[in-house]
Amino acid sequence: MERRTCQGWLARSVMTVFLLGAMECVAWATTYDVHSGDDLFSIWASLSAGDEVVVHDGTYTVGGYHTQEWHGTETSPIVVRAADGEHAVVQGDASQNAMNLTGEYFTFRGIEIKGGSHGLRLDNVHDALIEDLEIHNTDDVALSANRDGSENHHITFRRLHLHDTGGSGEGMYLGCNNAGCIFHDNVIEDSWIHDTNHGVAQGDGIEIKVGSYGNVVRNNVIYNTHYPCIIVYGTQGHAQNVLENNVMWDCGDSGIQAAADTVIQNNLIFRAGEGINSHTHQGAVPSNLVIVNNTVVDCSDQCLRSSDWAGSTGIVVANNAFYCDNSGAVRIASGGSEIVFTNNVVTGTVQGVSSGYIQGNGMDQDLTDPANLDAWPKDGCLLIDAGDATYAPTVDYNWATRDDHPDIGAYEWQSSGNPGWKPGPGYRPLSDGGVLPDGSVDDGGTTPDGAALDGQSDHGDSGTQGDGAATGDGSSSSSSSDSGCSCRSTSDQGAVPLSVLLGIVGLFLWVRRKQV
């Protein structure tokens, strides 16, 4: 009798756990399918951790000011995405930002944002993945994270297409003047930013303000800007920002402007005003600046121009190819003895240093087709095996491993020719087996830390895998737009919930009790 009583109590207890767990599971995640005519913005405003919104073909017009708050968790991120193969457009108007967004642990993917003042403005966002957005024809900046007092961090921005801005005109405006807000430990990669130069006041491609730090900007294609294609200031003693493996051309000012606290490596810069420019800016005094293995070609002023370097510390200029045949290659207006300047190949005049470089033969003699953005070194040119291994990155612009005798410039030469992509308009090829702009299939690559460039970043994902929980045919797990519930585990899709296992045990004991 006592045993049966114990079994009955255990069975009832375990069954209760099972039912509570099942109820929790049902309420855990809601999938919304949104179609043209539905109130997309009200649905976005109602989201809870684990929810997913699949937005189908249509234009969804913003009415008035609104801020979306998406608060996922590390184990139950929110996913907001366009339906596979469909075209969803958020249409803003000039009186308001098209989207204001705050929150954490979410994925935002595949939406076109058109118009508005700012296209997308972030405010206290962290641990998020923002990818495959097109933002354009704004009356101001395309994407910003510049609200006073805010902190935006551990975000991955991937494959963003930003173009045709107005007003101040930046593609990305990140951080605030005088460190009034901070943008840190983020990744901006594989994006395509252009035409920020039509009647705008500034028009930087990517601007990262003073005090913002620990950001990685890599694999981006940037051109036709009014101000620098990339500009960074200083980190105020925090971790350096890293600008690597980007290509840029027709930058209306500098290709890259950096005051301090930055690693600039493996970049290709064509036809800028100055290729790389460094001087005191908004209180950031030049120091802690590493400029290595870049290829800079055909600038109207200098390939490298600096001032305010006198008395600076931690500045290295090594293994760069500075081909400015028709202008100055290098102009260091002040300082020189304090910096490391070594193993650079230059064409054009040099001011401010007396050693650490050799004269190249000329951009057309040493590079394959520089007028058409092809800076692959020609066989036998002075760049090959002439770098200093002490300063060379472990990989080149193509993410190919550099050998013990590294080449000068962004590329590590191979006798078989350039194994990578020839720069041009469009996204730089992905490294996950996708189809490239020329129709070929990309065969992958690795980042400097050895991680595969497979669509997952080493910053910012934080549990957000970005798979959208879609089925194989591109449909979502619910066919209803009115809050159909679903249950899914983001950490292990194949795992059986503990509550289910306990329920099975409880059911077994209940059956045994009935048999006694």
Buried (B, 14 or more C-beta within 10 A) or exposed (E): EEEEEEBBEBBEEBBEBBEEBBEEBEEBBBBBBBBEEBEBBEBBEEBBBBBBBBBBEBEBBBEEEBEBBBEBBBEBBBBBBBBBEBBBBBBBBEEBBBBBBBBBBBBBBBBBBBBBBBBBBBBBBBBBBBBBBBBBBBBBBBBBBBBEEBBBBBBBBBBBBBBBBBBBBBBBBBBBEEBBBBBBBBBBBBBBBBBBBEEBEBBBBBBBBBBBBBBBBBBBBBBBBBBBBBBBBBBBEBEBBBBBBBBBBBBBBBBBBBBBBBBBBBBBBBBBBBBBBBBBBEBBBBBBBBBBBBBBBBBEBBBBBBBBBBEBEBBBBBBBBBBBBEBBBBBBBBBBEBBBBBBBBBBBEBBBBEEBBEEBBEBBEBBBEBEEBBBBBBEEBBBBEBBBEEBBBEBBBBBBEBEEEBBBBBBBBBEEEBEBBBBBEBBBBBBEEEEBEEEEEBEBBBBBEEEEBBBBBEBBBBBBBBEBBBEEEEEBBBEEBEEBBBBBBBEEEEEEBEBBBBBEBBBEBBEEBEEE
